[in-house]
């Protein structure tokens, strides 16, 4: 198991008492696993300190303001590629098939493309495979890192660590496209409501969905909606 990926997955979950209690174990895993260098581990220190020592209600409020109220900081990866288009549903089915093929069954109410869930899955996959998948999403990870850093959030260090593990340079054109998106004000609730008032994505069993190769499963992250294979542009 790649303990670093499991630890980073935990750091991106909604904060609770269990996470706070697990911070010493997470520190030890990051330091001993060897997947990150000492500098990257030290960069995660402020977030670990914050999660371990700050008031839980303050941690929850900051988490919601960042990842739940801001669409450009969504931890659902396909949100940044497919938005609410029909292509997102197809990509979600493929991702579920990949999880099942790997003997992994996500639990909870989050969507399959939720980054902590993906990292949990990757933590039990061969390292080369995990790196390849993270490399496919490198432009998303870097865009999130930049946005979080701009807001002065210690969560930026998690995305810097994931980019380091991927070992890939983000695609410049894909990154530029994400960088051009306007960022929301998490305190402007009326604007946020208007932004989220779109058709709900639905997905379910697809009789034609096989078990795609894991790398191909996320290759569509680099494609605009109109270029997704086998689907018409909206």
TILUM-669177 format. One record per residue (C-alpha): residue number from 1; residue in one letter; y negated, x, z negated. Coordinates in nm, 3 decimals. Layout:
BEGIN
{nr:NUM | rest:A | v:Y | u:X | w:Z} .
...
//
This chain:
BEGIN
{nr:1 | rest:X | v:0.000 | u:0.000 | w:0.000} .
{nr:2 | rest:X | v:-0.355 | u:0.114 | w:0.079} .
{nr:3 | rest:X | v:-0.504 | u:0.070 | w:-0.266} .
{nr:4 | rest:X | v:-0.857 | u:0.142 | w:-0.143} .
{nr:5 | rest:X | v:-0.850 | u:-0.154 | w:0.096} .
{nr:6 | rest:X | v:-0.712 | u:-0.377 | w:-0.180} .
{nr:7 | rest:X | v:-0.989 | u:-0.256 | w:-0.412} .
{nr:8 | rest:X | v:-1.262 | u:-0.319 | w:-0.151} .
{nr:9 | rest:X | v:-1.117 | u:-0.665 | w:-0.093} .
{nr:10 | rest:X | v:-1.149 | u:-0.739 | w:-0.465} .
{nr:11 | rest:X | v:-1.510 | u:-0.616 | w:-0.471} .
{nr:12 | rest:X | v:-1.604 | u:-0.866 | w:-0.200} .
{nr:13 | rest:X | v:-1.455 | u:-1.167 | w:-0.379} .
{nr:14 | rest:X | v:-1.658 | u:-1.416 | w:-0.579} .
{nr:15 | rest:X | v:-1.728 | u:-1.247 | w:-0.913} .
{nr:16 | rest:X | v:-1.545 | u:-1.372 | w:-1.220} .
{nr:17 | rest:X | v:-1.411 | u:-1.254 | w:-1.554} .
{nr:18 | rest:X | v:-1.094 | u:-1.125 | w:-1.394} .
{nr:19 | rest:X | v:-1.288 | u:-0.906 | w:-1.152} .
{nr:20 | rest:X | v:-1.504 | u:-0.770 | w:-1.432} .
{nr:21 | rest:X | v:-1.195 | u:-0.683 | w:-1.635} .
{nr:22 | rest:X | v:-1.036 | u:-0.513 | w:-1.334} .
{nr:23 | rest:X | v:-1.327 | u:-0.277 | w:-1.260} .
{nr:24 | rest:X | v:-1.174 | u:0.020 | w:-1.450} .
{nr:25 | rest:X | v:-0.853 | u:-0.022 | w:-1.251} .
{nr:26 | rest:X | v:-1.054 | u:-0.047 | w:-0.927} .
{nr:27 | rest:X | v:-1.243 | u:0.271 | w:-1.014} .
{nr:28 | rest:X | v:-0.917 | u:0.453 | w:-1.071} .
{nr:29 | rest:X | v:-0.766 | u:0.326 | w:-0.746} .
{nr:30 | rest:X | v:-1.067 | u:0.436 | w:-0.541} .
{nr:31 | rest:X | v:-1.064 | u:0.780 | w:-0.698} .
{nr:32 | rest:X | v:-0.691 | u:0.843 | w:-0.670} .
{nr:33 | rest:X | v:-0.598 | u:0.682 | w:-0.338} .
{nr:34 | rest:X | v:-0.768 | u:0.955 | w:-0.132} .
{nr:35 | rest:X | v:-0.869 | u:0.728 | w:0.154} .
{nr:36 | rest:X | v:-1.239 | u:0.779 | w:0.076} .
{nr:37 | rest:X | v:-1.410 | u:1.107 | w:0.002} .
{nr:38 | rest:X | v:-1.587 | u:1.174 | w:-0.330} .
{nr:39 | rest:X | v:-1.929 | u:1.095 | w:-0.181} .
{nr:40 | rest:X | v:-1.816 | u:0.751 | w:-0.061} .
{nr:41 | rest:X | v:-1.654 | u:0.677 | w:-0.396} .
{nr:42 | rest:X | v:-1.974 | u:0.775 | w:-0.578} .
{nr:43 | rest:X | v:-2.176 | u:0.549 | w:-0.347} .
{nr:44 | rest:X | v:-1.971 | u:0.254 | w:-0.474} .
{nr:45 | rest:X | v:-2.059 | u:0.341 | w:-0.835} .
{nr:46 | rest:X | v:-2.374 | u:0.126 | w:-0.865} .
{nr:47 | rest:X | v:-2.186 | u:-0.184 | w:-0.743} .
{nr:48 | rest:X | v:-1.898 | u:-0.114 | w:-0.982} .
{nr:49 | rest:X | v:-2.145 | u:-0.074 | w:-1.269} .
{nr:50 | rest:X | v:-2.324 | u:-0.394 | w:-1.172} .
{nr:51 | rest:X | v:-2.003 | u:-0.598 | w:-1.151} .
{nr:52 | rest:X | v:-1.871 | u:-0.458 | w:-1.479} .
{nr:53 | rest:X | v:-2.184 | u:-0.486 | w:-1.694} .
{nr:54 | rest:X | v:-2.419 | u:-0.752 | w:-1.559} .
{nr:55 | rest:X | v:-2.426 | u:-1.110 | w:-1.679} .
{nr:56 | rest:X | v:-2.163 | u:-1.310 | w:-1.493} .
{nr:57 | rest:X | v:-2.400 | u:-1.593 | w:-1.404} .
{nr:58 | rest:X | v:-2.645 | u:-1.344 | w:-1.253} .
{nr:59 | rest:X | v:-2.362 | u:-1.188 | w:-1.052} .
{nr:60 | rest:X | v:-2.253 | u:-1.528 | w:-0.924} .
{nr:61 | rest:X | v:-2.608 | u:-1.622 | w:-0.827} .
{nr:62 | rest:X | v:-2.660 | u:-1.297 | w:-0.635} .
{nr:63 | rest:X | v:-2.326 | u:-1.335 | w:-0.457} .
{nr:64 | rest:X | v:-2.402 | u:-1.690 | w:-0.346} .
{nr:65 | rest:X | v:-2.753 | u:-1.597 | w:-0.229} .
{nr:66 | rest:X | v:-2.613 | u:-1.316 | w:-0.018} .
{nr:67 | rest:X | v:-2.288 | u:-1.438 | w:0.129} .
{nr:68 | rest:X | v:-2.297 | u:-1.817 | w:0.102} .
{nr:69 | rest:X | v:-2.661 | u:-1.896 | w:0.175} .
{nr:70 | rest:X | v:-2.715 | u:-1.641 | w:0.450} .
{nr:71 | rest:X | v:-2.526 | u:-1.696 | w:0.773} .
{nr:72 | rest:X | v:-2.607 | u:-1.346 | w:0.897} .
{nr:73 | rest:X | v:-2.426 | u:-1.208 | w:0.591} .
{nr:74 | rest:X | v:-2.124 | u:-1.437 | w:0.617} .
{nr:75 | rest:X | v:-1.796 | u:-1.272 | w:0.517} .
{nr:76 | rest:X | v:-1.617 | u:-1.485 | w:0.779} .
{nr:77 | rest:X | v:-1.597 | u:-1.231 | w:1.061} .
{nr:78 | rest:X | v:-1.554 | u:-1.469 | w:1.353} .
{nr:79 | rest:X | v:-1.879 | u:-1.639 | w:1.249} .
{nr:80 | rest:X | v:-2.062 | u:-1.334 | w:1.384} .
{nr:81 | rest:X | v:-1.880 | u:-1.345 | w:1.718} .
{nr:82 | rest:X | v:-1.792 | u:-1.703 | w:1.805} .
{nr:83 | rest:X | v:-2.026 | u:-1.898 | w:1.578} .
{nr:84 | rest:X | v:-1.912 | u:-2.259 | w:1.577} .
{nr:85 | rest:X | v:-1.771 | u:-2.252 | w:1.931} .
{nr:86 | rest:X | v:-1.420 | u:-2.366 | w:2.020} .
{nr:87 | rest:X | v:-1.323 | u:-2.002 | w:2.072} .
{nr:88 | rest:X | v:-1.341 | u:-1.949 | w:1.699} .
{nr:89 | rest:X | v:-1.063 | u:-2.201 | w:1.641} .
{nr:90 | rest:X | v:-0.837 | u:-2.024 | w:1.889} .
{nr:91 | rest:X | v:-0.911 | u:-1.686 | w:1.734} .
{nr:92 | rest:X | v:-0.831 | u:-1.832 | w:1.392} .
{nr:93 | rest:X | v:-0.491 | u:-1.955 | w:1.509} .
{nr:94 | rest:X | v:-0.412 | u:-1.611 | w:1.651} .
{nr:95 | rest:X | v:-0.511 | u:-1.452 | w:1.322} .
{nr:96 | rest:X | v:-0.289 | u:-1.688 | w:1.123} .
{nr:97 | rest:X | v:0.002 | u:-1.605 | w:1.354} .
{nr:98 | rest:X | v:-0.060 | u:-1.235 | w:1.296} .
{nr:99 | rest:X | v:-0.057 | u:-1.286 | w:0.919} .
{nr:100 | rest:X | v:0.269 | u:-1.479 | w:0.940} .
{nr:101 | rest:X | v:0.428 | u:-1.218 | w:1.166} .
{nr:102 | rest:X | v:0.342 | u:-0.959 | w:0.902} .
{nr:103 | rest:X | v:0.497 | u:-1.167 | w:0.624} .
{nr:104 | rest:X | v:0.158 | u:-1.246 | w:0.472} .
{nr:105 | rest:X | v:0.060 | u:-1.595 | w:0.356} .
{nr:106 | rest:X | v:-0.308 | u:-1.632 | w:0.259} .
{nr:107 | rest:X | v:-0.373 | u:-1.850 | w:-0.044} .
{nr:108 | rest:X | v:-0.687 | u:-2.035 | w:-0.146} .
{nr:109 | rest:X | v:-0.945 | u:-2.232 | w:0.046} .
{nr:110 | rest:X | v:-1.108 | u:-1.953 | w:0.247} .
{nr:111 | rest:X | v:-1.074 | u:-1.933 | w:0.625} .
{nr:112 | rest:X | v:-0.832 | u:-1.675 | w:0.766} .
{nr:113 | rest:X | v:-1.115 | u:-1.457 | w:0.899} .
{nr:114 | rest:X | v:-1.268 | u:-1.420 | w:0.551} .
{nr:115 | rest:X | v:-1.307 | u:-1.044 | w:0.512} .
{nr:116 | rest:X | v:-1.147 | u:-1.014 | w:0.165} .
{nr:117 | rest:X | v:-0.838 | u:-1.192 | w:0.301} .
{nr:118 | rest:X | v:-0.821 | u:-0.964 | w:0.604} .
{nr:119 | rest:X | v:-0.855 | u:-0.656 | w:0.382} .
{nr:120 | rest:X | v:-0.579 | u:-0.783 | w:0.154} .
{nr:121 | rest:X | v:-0.355 | u:-0.811 | w:0.460} .
{nr:122 | rest:X | v:-0.454 | u:-0.467 | w:0.590} .
{nr:123 | rest:X | v:-0.380 | u:-0.311 | w:0.254} .
{nr:124 | rest:X | v:-0.008 | u:-0.364 | w:0.317} .
{nr:125 | rest:X | v:-0.009 | u:-0.260 | w:0.683} .
{nr:126 | rest:X | v:0.032 | u:0.094 | w:0.821} .
{nr:127 | rest:X | v:-0.292 | u:0.288 | w:0.790} .
{nr:128 | rest:X | v:-0.323 | u:0.351 | w:1.165} .
{nr:129 | rest:X | v:-0.300 | u:-0.022 | w:1.230} .
{nr:130 | rest:X | v:-0.554 | u:-0.102 | w:0.960} .
{nr:131 | rest:X | v:-0.797 | u:0.154 | w:1.099} .
{nr:132 | rest:X | v:-0.759 | u:0.016 | w:1.450} .
{nr:133 | rest:X | v:-0.842 | u:-0.336 | w:1.338} .
{nr:134 | rest:X | v:-1.141 | u:-0.222 | w:1.133} .
{nr:135 | rest:X | v:-1.258 | u:-0.020 | w:1.434} .
{nr:136 | rest:X | v:-1.257 | u:-0.338 | w:1.644} .
{nr:137 | rest:X | v:-1.491 | u:-0.492 | w:1.387} .
{nr:138 | rest:X | v:-1.702 | u:-0.180 | w:1.332} .
{nr:139 | rest:X | v:-2.018 | u:-0.331 | w:1.484} .
{nr:140 | rest:X | v:-1.992 | u:-0.632 | w:1.249} .
{nr:141 | rest:X | v:-1.934 | u:-0.411 | w:0.947} .
{nr:142 | rest:X | v:-2.230 | u:-0.191 | w:1.036} .
{nr:143 | rest:X | v:-2.459 | u:-0.490 | w:1.097} .
{nr:144 | rest:X | v:-2.367 | u:-0.629 | w:0.755} .
{nr:145 | rest:X | v:-2.423 | u:-0.289 | w:0.594} .
{nr:146 | rest:X | v:-2.770 | u:-0.260 | w:0.746} .
{nr:147 | rest:X | v:-2.867 | u:-0.613 | w:0.640} .
{nr:148 | rest:X | v:-2.745 | u:-0.562 | w:0.286} .
{nr:149 | rest:X | v:-2.915 | u:-0.225 | w:0.261} .
{nr:150 | rest:X | v:-3.237 | u:-0.385 | w:0.382} .
{nr:151 | rest:X | v:-3.211 | u:-0.632 | w:0.094} .
{nr:152 | rest:X | v:-3.146 | u:-0.353 | w:-0.155} .
{nr:153 | rest:X | v:-2.795 | u:-0.480 | w:-0.232} .
{nr:154 | rest:X | v:-2.532 | u:-0.248 | w:-0.375} .
{nr:155 | rest:X | v:-2.273 | u:-0.438 | w:-0.169} .
{nr:156 | rest:X | v:-2.388 | u:-0.229 | w:0.129} .
{nr:157 | rest:X | v:-2.171 | u:0.056 | w:0.000} .
{nr:158 | rest:X | v:-1.854 | u:-0.151 | w:0.057} .
{nr:159 | rest:X | v:-1.934 | u:-0.187 | w:0.427} .
{nr:160 | rest:X | v:-2.025 | u:0.179 | w:0.456} .
{nr:161 | rest:X | v:-1.684 | u:0.260 | w:0.307} .
{nr:162 | rest:X | v:-1.505 | u:0.028 | w:0.551} .
{nr:163 | rest:X | v:-1.684 | u:0.186 | w:0.847} .
{nr:164 | rest:X | v:-1.584 | u:0.529 | w:0.717} .
{nr:165 | rest:X | v:-1.219 | u:0.421 | w:0.692} .
{nr:166 | rest:X | v:-1.230 | u:0.279 | w:1.045} .
{nr:167 | rest:X | v:-1.344 | u:0.618 | w:1.172} .
{nr:168 | rest:X | v:-1.510 | u:0.458 | w:1.474} .
{nr:169 | rest:X | v:-1.863 | u:0.448 | w:1.609} .
{nr:170 | rest:X | v:-1.979 | u:0.086 | w:1.637} .
{nr:171 | rest:X | v:-2.024 | u:-0.040 | w:1.992} .
{nr:172 | rest:X | v:-2.395 | u:0.000 | w:2.060} .
{nr:173 | rest:X | v:-2.437 | u:-0.312 | w:2.275} .
{nr:174 | rest:X | v:-2.243 | u:-0.535 | w:2.035} .
{nr:175 | rest:X | v:-2.437 | u:-0.395 | w:1.740} .
{nr:176 | rest:X | v:-2.768 | u:-0.450 | w:1.919} .
{nr:177 | rest:X | v:-2.675 | u:-0.812 | w:1.985} .
{nr:178 | rest:X | v:-2.606 | u:-0.872 | w:1.616} .
{nr:179 | rest:X | v:-2.918 | u:-0.681 | w:1.511} .
{nr:180 | rest:X | v:-3.137 | u:-0.912 | w:1.718} .
{nr:181 | rest:X | v:-3.034 | u:-1.218 | w:1.516} .
{nr:182 | rest:X | v:-3.304 | u:-1.349 | w:1.285} .
{nr:183 | rest:X | v:-3.213 | u:-1.332 | w:0.916} .
{nr:184 | rest:X | v:-3.245 | u:-1.639 | w:0.697} .
{nr:185 | rest:X | v:-3.440 | u:-1.670 | w:0.376} .
{nr:186 | rest:X | v:-3.175 | u:-1.770 | w:0.118} .
{nr:187 | rest:X | v:-3.441 | u:-1.960 | w:-0.080} .
{nr:188 | rest:X | v:-3.546 | u:-2.177 | w:0.216} .
{nr:189 | rest:X | v:-3.289 | u:-2.451 | w:0.158} .
{nr:190 | rest:X | v:-3.426 | u:-2.687 | w:0.424} .
{nr:191 | rest:X | v:-3.398 | u:-2.420 | w:0.692} .
{nr:192 | rest:X | v:-3.049 | u:-2.330 | w:0.576} .
{nr:193 | rest:X | v:-2.937 | u:-2.692 | w:0.594} .
{nr:194 | rest:X | v:-3.067 | u:-2.714 | w:0.950} .
{nr:195 | rest:X | v:-2.889 | u:-2.392 | w:1.045} .
{nr:196 | rest:X | v:-2.554 | u:-2.511 | w:0.914} .
{nr:197 | rest:X | v:-2.573 | u:-2.860 | w:1.071} .
{nr:198 | rest:X | v:-2.332 | u:-2.789 | w:1.355} .
{nr:199 | rest:X | v:-1.989 | u:-2.910 | w:1.455} .
{nr:200 | rest:X | v:-1.713 | u:-2.821 | w:1.215} .
{nr:201 | rest:X | v:-1.453 | u:-2.578 | w:1.342} .
{nr:202 | rest:X | v:-1.102 | u:-2.717 | w:1.335} .
{nr:203 | rest:X | v:-0.780 | u:-2.537 | w:1.410} .
{nr:204 | rest:X | v:-0.413 | u:-2.606 | w:1.369} .
{nr:205 | rest:X | v:-0.066 | u:-2.536 | w:1.508} .
{nr:206 | rest:X | v:-0.073 | u:-2.426 | w:1.871} .
{nr:207 | rest:X | v:0.261 | u:-2.457 | w:2.052} .
{nr:208 | rest:X | v:0.148 | u:-2.195 | w:2.301} .
{nr:209 | rest:X | v:0.034 | u:-1.943 | w:2.040} .
{nr:210 | rest:X | v:0.281 | u:-1.659 | w:2.013} .
{nr:211 | rest:X | v:0.254 | u:-1.358 | w:1.786} .
{nr:212 | rest:X | v:-0.006 | u:-1.132 | w:1.953} .
{nr:213 | rest:X | v:-0.022 | u:-0.762 | w:1.880} .
{nr:214 | rest:X | v:-0.243 | u:-0.707 | w:1.579} .
{nr:215 | rest:X | v:-0.498 | u:-0.495 | w:1.762} .
{nr:216 | rest:X | v:-0.531 | u:-0.751 | w:2.040} .
{nr:217 | rest:X | v:-0.582 | u:-1.018 | w:1.775} .
{nr:218 | rest:X | v:-0.925 | u:-0.882 | w:1.687} .
{nr:219 | rest:X | v:-1.013 | u:-0.731 | w:2.024} .
{nr:220 | rest:X | v:-1.212 | u:-1.045 | w:2.101} .
{nr:221 | rest:X | v:-1.462 | u:-0.939 | w:1.838} .
{nr:222 | rest:X | v:-1.626 | u:-0.724 | w:2.105} .
{nr:223 | rest:X | v:-1.655 | u:-1.009 | w:2.353} .
{nr:224 | rest:X | v:-1.932 | u:-1.267 | w:2.385} .
{nr:225 | rest:X | v:-1.817 | u:-1.627 | w:2.378} .
{nr:226 | rest:X | v:-1.843 | u:-1.661 | w:2.757} .
{nr:227 | rest:X | v:-1.611 | u:-1.364 | w:2.812} .
{nr:228 | rest:X | v:-1.326 | u:-1.471 | w:2.583} .
{nr:229 | rest:X | v:-1.004 | u:-1.470 | w:2.787} .
{nr:230 | rest:X | v:-0.865 | u:-1.800 | w:2.902} .
{nr:231 | rest:X | v:-1.161 | u:-2.010 | w:2.783} .
{nr:232 | rest:X | v:-1.453 | u:-2.159 | w:2.965} .
{nr:233 | rest:X | v:-1.808 | u:-2.081 | w:2.866} .
{nr:234 | rest:X | v:-1.992 | u:-2.353 | w:2.679} .
//
